[in-house]
Amino acid sequence: GDLLAVRRTPEARTGQIVVARLHDEVTVKSLQLRGSIALLEPANPDFLTLVIDLSREELCIEGVMVGLIRNRIE
């Protein structure tokens, strides 16, 4: 129920929260770049970190988060 504001851009820096496409799935995660390795780290510990070897796989950045509006219905 939350709304995520995203600036559309194909580029992102380490530490930014990104909307990323990997194969035919889209995810929102924190991006960590380490050489040719990209880590997509979830905020929720119940989900796994995705490890992408950029020399073998394509990671498409659709945009970076610029804001979040929480839906606080109680």
MILUM-195328 format. One record per atom (N, C-alpha, C): residue number from 1; atom name; y negated, x, z negated. Coordinates in Angstrom, 3 decimals. Example, Ala and Ser with C-alpha at 12.3 -4.5 7.8 and 13.67 -1.06 7.14 Angstrom:
REM MILUM-195328
<i->1 at->N north->5.690 east->13.190 up->-7.800>
<i->1 at->CA north->4.500 east->12.300 up->-7.800>
<i->1 at->C north->3.300 east->13.200 up->-7.800>
<i->2 at->N north->2.250 east->12.850 up->-7.080>
<i->2 at->CA north->1.060 east->13.670 up->-7.140>
<i->2 at->C north->-0.030 east->12.900 up->-7.870>
REM end
This chain:
REM MILUM-195328
<i->1 at->N north->1.197 east->0.783 up->0.000>
<i->1 at->CA north->0.000 east->0.000 up->0.000>
<i->1 at->C north->-1.268 east->0.830 up->0.000>
<i->2 at->N north->-1.165 east->2.160 up->-0.100>
<i->2 at->CA north->-2.355 east->3.016 up->-0.066>
<i->2 at->C north->-2.817 east->3.211 up->1.372>
<i->3 at->N north->-4.100 east->3.533 up->1.538>
<i->3 at->CA north->-4.652 east->3.834 up->2.858>
<i->3 at->C north->-5.030 east->5.309 up->2.917>
<i->4 at->N north->-4.617 east->5.973 up->3.983>
<i->4 at->CA north->-4.888 east->7.390 up->4.181>
<i->4 at->C north->-5.882 east->7.543 up->5.320>
<i->5 at->N north->-6.992 east->8.221 up->5.073>
<i->5 at->CA north->-7.970 east->8.515 up->6.123>
<i->5 at->C north->-7.619 east->9.870 up->6.718>
<i->6 at->N north->-7.493 east->9.914 up->8.041>
<i->6 at->CA north->-7.037 east->11.124 up->8.730>
<i->6 at->C north->-8.017 east->11.485 up->9.842>
<i->7 at->N north->-8.370 east->12.761 up->9.908>
<i->7 at->CA north->-9.162 east->13.270 up->11.039>
<i->7 at->C north->-8.180 east->13.812 up->12.062>
<i->8 at->N north->-8.194 east->13.256 up->13.246>
<i->8 at->CA north->-7.266 east->13.672 up->14.295>
<i->8 at->C north->-7.628 east->15.083 up->14.760>
<i->9 at->N north->-6.654 east->15.991 up->14.655>
<i->9 at->CA north->-6.822 east->17.369 up->15.096>
<i->9 at->C north->-5.441 east->17.998 up->15.252>
<i->10 at->N north->-5.260 east->18.873 up->16.227>
<i->10 at->CA north->-3.968 east->19.533 up->16.388>
<i->10 at->C north->-3.807 east->20.777 up->15.519>
<i->11 at->N north->-4.848 east->21.123 up->14.750>
<i->11 at->CA north->-4.818 east->22.348 up->13.951>
<i->11 at->C north->-4.998 east->22.031 up->12.470>
<i->12 at->N north->-4.326 east->22.816 up->11.637>
<i->12 at->CA north->-4.451 east->22.656 up->10.187>
<i->12 at->C north->-4.277 east->24.011 up->9.522>
<i->13 at->N north->-4.803 east->24.115 up->8.311>
<i->13 at->CA north->-4.710 east->25.348 up->7.528>
<i->13 at->C north->-3.759 east->25.140 up->6.356>
<i->14 at->N north->-3.278 east->26.243 up->5.826>
<i->14 at->CA north->-2.438 east->26.214 up->4.638>
<i->14 at->C north->-3.150 east->25.455 up->3.521>
<i->15 at->N north->-2.409 east->24.588 up->2.856>
<i->15 at->CA north->-2.941 east->23.829 up->1.738>
<i->15 at->C north->-3.447 east->22.449 up->2.108>
<i->16 at->N north->-3.655 east->22.195 up->3.397>
<i->16 at->CA north->-4.132 east->20.877 up->3.799>
<i->16 at->C north->-2.977 east->19.880 up->3.842>
<i->17 at->N north->-3.289 east->18.631 up->3.563>
<i->17 at->CA north->-2.311 east->17.557 up->3.716>
<i->17 at->C north->-2.415 east->17.086 up->5.157>
<i->18 at->N north->-1.273 east->17.071 up->5.835>
<i->18 at->CA north->-1.266 east->16.805 up->7.269>
<i->18 at->C north->-0.377 east->15.614 up->7.614>
<i->19 at->N north->-0.685 east->15.015 up->8.736>
<i->19 at->CA north->0.222 east->14.089 up->9.395>
<i->19 at->C north->0.882 east->14.928 up->10.479>
<i->20 at->N north->2.191 east->15.115 up->10.371>
<i->20 at->CA north->2.906 east->16.000 up->11.277>
<i->20 at->C north->4.060 east->15.274 up->11.950>
<i->21 at->N north->4.305 east->15.644 up->13.199>
<i->21 at->CA north->5.442 east->15.092 up->13.929>
<i->21 at->C north->6.445 east->16.221 up->14.133>
<i->22 at->N north->7.679 east->15.945 up->13.747>
<i->22 at->CA north->8.782 east->16.881 up->13.920>
<i->22 at->C north->9.894 east->16.109 up->14.613>
<i->23 at->N north->10.186 east->16.505 up->15.843>
<i->23 at->CA north->11.112 east->15.748 up->16.703>
<i->23 at->C north->10.506 east->14.365 up->16.921>
<i->24 at->N north->11.192 east->13.281 up->16.552>
<i->24 at->CA north->10.595 east->11.954 up->16.736>
<i->24 at->C north->10.295 east->11.280 up->15.401>
<i->25 at->N north->10.082 east->12.080 up->14.356>
<i->25 at->CA north->9.704 east->11.542 up->13.052>
<i->25 at->C north->8.304 east->12.010 up->12.683>
<i->26 at->N north->7.578 east->11.157 up->11.973>
<i->26 at->CA north->6.230 east->11.496 up->11.508>
<i->26 at->C north->6.252 east->11.490 up->9.984>
<i->27 at->N north->5.561 east->12.468 up->9.391>
<i->27 at->CA north->5.543 east->12.594 up->7.936>
<i->27 at->C north->4.155 east->13.016 up->7.472>
<i->28 at->N north->3.858 east->12.751 up->6.210>
<i->28 at->CA north->2.617 east->13.204 up->5.570>
<i->28 at->C north->3.026 east->14.137 up->4.450>
<i->29 at->N north->2.620 east->15.401 up->4.572>
<i->29 at->CA north->3.010 east->16.404 up->3.573>
<i->29 at->C north->1.952 east->17.509 up->3.516>
<i->30 at->N north->2.028 east->18.327 up->2.484>
<i->30 at->CA north->1.161 east->19.492 up->2.344>
<i->30 at->C north->1.723 east->20.632 up->3.192>
<i->31 at->N north->0.874 east->21.250 up->3.983>
<i->31 at->CA north->1.288 east->22.325 up->4.885>
<i->31 at->C north->1.103 east->23.683 up->4.216>
<i->32 at->N north->2.144 east->24.499 up->4.274>
<i->32 at->CA north->2.087 east->25.889 up->3.818>
<i->32 at->C north->2.583 east->26.749 up->4.985>
<i->33 at->N north->1.769 east->27.694 up->5.416>
<i->33 at->CA north->2.144 east->28.578 up->6.524>
<i->33 at->C north->2.439 east->29.968 up->5.986>
<i->34 at->N north->3.591 east->30.497 up->6.391>
<i->34 at->CA north->4.013 east->31.843 up->5.977>
<i->34 at->C north->4.569 east->32.556 up->7.194>
<i->35 at->N north->3.692 east->33.223 up->7.942>
<i->35 at->CA north->4.118 east->33.881 up->9.178>
<i->35 at->C north->4.556 east->32.843 up->10.193>
<i->36 at->N north->5.776 east->32.977 up->10.688>
<i->36 at->CA north->6.288 east->32.022 up->11.676>
<i->36 at->C north->7.034 east->30.857 up->11.015>
<i->37 at->N north->6.903 east->30.729 up->9.702>
<i->37 at->CA north->7.553 east->29.634 up->8.972>
<i->37 at->C north->6.483 east->28.656 up->8.482>
<i->38 at->N north->6.734 east->27.378 up->8.705>
<i->38 at->CA north->5.873 east->26.319 up->8.172>
<i->38 at->C north->6.686 east->25.534 up->7.149>
<i->39 at->N north->6.103 east->25.334 up->5.984>
<i->39 at->CA north->6.719 east->24.507 up->4.953>
<i->39 at->C north->5.911 east->23.221 up->4.857>
<i->40 at->N north->6.599 east->22.090 up->4.886>
<i->40 at->CA north->5.963 east->20.797 up->4.683>
<i->40 at->C north->6.458 east->20.286 up->3.339>
<i->41 at->N north->5.563 east->20.351 up->2.348>
<i->41 at->CA north->5.929 east->20.048 up->0.970>
<i->41 at->C north->5.483 east->18.647 up->0.576>
<i->42 at->N north->6.414 east->17.850 up->0.061>
<i->42 at->CA north->6.070 east->16.483 up->-0.346>
<i->42 at->C north->5.365 east->16.453 up->-1.700>
<i->43 at->N north->4.558 east->15.421 up->-1.927>
<i->43 at->CA north->3.949 east->15.214 up->-3.244>
<i->43 at->C north->4.977 east->14.633 up->-4.203>
<i->44 at->N north->5.941 east->13.904 up->-3.668>
<i->44 at->CA north->6.978 east->13.254 up->-4.465>
<i->44 at->C north->8.166 east->14.205 up->-4.624>
<i->45 at->N north->8.521 east->14.595 up->-5.842>
<i->45 at->CA north->9.625 east->15.539 up->-6.062>
<i->45 at->C north->11.002 east->14.987 up->-5.675>
<i->46 at->N north->11.086 east->13.689 up->-5.398>
<i->46 at->CA north->12.360 east->13.107 up->-4.960>
<i->46 at->C north->12.682 east->13.450 up->-3.505>
<i->47 at->N north->11.698 east->13.969 up->-2.778>
<i->47 at->CA north->11.891 east->14.332 up->-1.380>
<i->47 at->C north->11.973 east->15.845 up->-1.240>
<i->48 at->N north->12.620 east->16.297 up->-0.179>
<i->48 at->CA north->12.816 east->17.725 up->0.068>
<i->48 at->C north->11.657 east->18.332 up->0.849>
<i->49 at->N north->11.430 east->19.630 up->0.636>
<i->49 at->CA north->10.504 east->20.392 up->1.460>
<i->49 at->C north->11.164 east->20.638 up->2.810>
<i->50 at->N north->10.414 east->20.406 up->3.880>
<i->50 at->CA north->10.920 east->20.689 up->5.221>
<i->50 at->C north->10.519 east->22.104 up->5.592>
<i->51 at->N north->11.470 east->22.899 up->6.071>
<i->51 at->CA north->11.225 east->24.284 up->6.476>
<i->51 at->C north->11.383 east->24.348 up->7.987>
<i->52 at->N north->10.317 east->24.782 up->8.684>
<i->52 at->CA north->10.333 east->24.829 up->10.139>
<i->52 at->C north->10.086 east->26.256 up->10.593>
<i->53 at->N north->11.010 east->26.787 up->11.382>
<i->53 at->CA north->10.840 east->28.095 up->12.001>
<i->53 at->C north->10.078 east->27.857 up->13.305>
<i->54 at->N north->8.804 east->28.201 up->13.310>
<i->54 at->CA north->7.949 east->27.907 up->14.452>
<i->54 at->C north->8.325 east->28.679 up->15.707>
<i->55 at->N north->9.133 east->29.717 up->15.564>
<i->55 at->CA north->9.591 east->30.454 up->16.748>
<i->55 at->C north->10.734 east->29.712 up->17.442>
<i->56 at->N north->11.303 east->28.711 up->16.767>
<i->56 at->CA north->12.430 east->27.954 up->17.327>
<i->56 at->C north->12.150 east->26.468 up->17.498>
<i->57 at->N north->11.265 east->25.936 up->16.665>
<i->57 at->CA north->10.994 east->24.502 up->16.680>
<i->57 at->C north->9.508 east->24.256 up->16.850>
<i->58 at->N north->9.182 east->23.128 up->17.463>
<i->58 at->CA north->7.788 east->22.749 up->17.621>
<i->58 at->C north->7.387 east->21.794 up->16.508>
<i->59 at->N north->6.259 east->22.084 up->15.897>
<i->59 at->CA north->5.680 east->21.224 up->14.885>
<i->59 at->C north->4.350 east->20.744 up->15.442>
<i->60 at->N north->4.198 east->19.457 up->15.572>
<i->60 at->CA north->2.977 east->18.886 up->16.137>
<i->60 at->C north->2.137 east->18.315 up->15.001>
<i->61 at->N north->0.946 east->18.876 up->14.797>
<i->61 at->CA north->0.017 east->18.358 up->13.805>
<i->61 at->C north->-0.800 east->17.257 up->14.478>
<i->62 at->N north->-0.723 east->16.067 up->13.923>
<i->62 at->CA north->-1.474 east->14.931 up->14.469>
<i->62 at->C north->-2.861 east->14.837 up->13.840>
<i->63 at->N north->-3.007 east->15.308 up->12.582>
<i->63 at->CA north->-4.293 east->15.240 up->11.914>
<i->63 at->C north->-4.199 east->15.726 up->10.482>
<i->64 at->N north->-5.361 east->15.810 up->9.839>
<i->64 at->CA north->-5.428 east->16.241 up->8.440>
<i->64 at->C north->-6.074 east->15.138 up->7.604>
<i->65 at->N north->-5.608 east->15.026 up->6.374>
<i->65 at->CA north->-6.134 east->14.007 up->5.468>
<i->65 at->C north->-7.570 east->14.345 up->5.069>
<i->66 at->N north->-8.429 east->13.327 up->5.114>
<i->66 at->CA north->-9.806 east->13.504 up->4.668>
<i->66 at->C north->-10.158 east->12.549 up->3.529>
<i->67 at->N north->-9.250 east->11.604 up->3.246>
<i->67 at->CA north->-9.518 east->10.672 up->2.159>
<i->67 at->C north->-8.313 east->9.808 up->1.855>
<i->68 at->N north->-8.323 east->9.209 up->0.672>
<i->68 at->CA north->-7.239 east->8.346 up->0.228>
<i->68 at->C north->-7.825 east->7.192 up->-0.565>
<i->69 at->N north->-7.398 east->5.993 up->-0.224>
<i->69 at->CA north->-7.806 east->4.804 up->-0.975>
<i->69 at->C north->-6.536 east->4.229 up->-1.593>
<i->70 at->N north->-6.482 east->4.258 up->-2.914>
<i->70 at->CA north->-5.314 east->3.757 up->-3.649>
<i->70 at->C north->-5.400 east->2.236 up->-3.787>
<i->71 at->N north->-4.287 east->1.588 up->-3.562>
<i->71 at->CA north->-4.171 east->0.145 up->-3.766>
<i->71 at->C north->-3.674 east->-0.063 up->-5.184>
<i->72 at->N north->-4.537 east->-0.510 up->-6.069>
<i->72 at->CA north->-4.198 east->-0.641 up->-7.494>
<i->72 at->C north->-4.065 east->-2.107 up->-7.899>
<i->73 at->N north->-3.125 east->-2.793 up->-7.297>
<i->73 at->CA north->-2.876 east->-4.188 up->-7.676>
<i->73 at->C north->-1.977 east->-4.178 up->-8.911>
<i->74 at->N north->-2.405 east->-4.854 up->-9.945>
<i->74 at->CA north->-1.621 east->-4.898 up->-11.189>
<i->74 at->C north->-1.182 east->-6.290 up->-11.510>
REM end
